[in-house]
Amino acid sequence: MISSVLIVSFYALGLRMLVRAGRTPVVAPAEFTDAITVITEKERARAEKAAAKAARKSPLTEGQKRLALVGAYASFAVCALAVLGGLLLILFNH
């Protein structure tokens, strides 16, 4: 339970810092057979434009953005290590 809370918390923190660093993740539209399309091409373009505008309006300096980006990658690394640790416990803890 604690590990799942840590993974979700660090992932959310990593996404938050990624956005603060001006690198908003934008998901491209996905095509599924017999399913709903996630977003249209027009919505994707609008989201990219909004992300670029938000990045330009960021009050952070370049050094702060770089620090937020490093922090985001560190948070994602903690998530990856927690998942890897869980897999190792499953595999080698007979």
Secondary structure, 3 states (H helix, E strand, C coil): CHHHHHHHHHHHHHHHHHHHCCCCCCCCCCCCCCCCCCCCHHHHHHHHHHHHHHHHCCCCCHHHHHHHHHHHHHHHHHHHHHHHHHHHHHHHCC
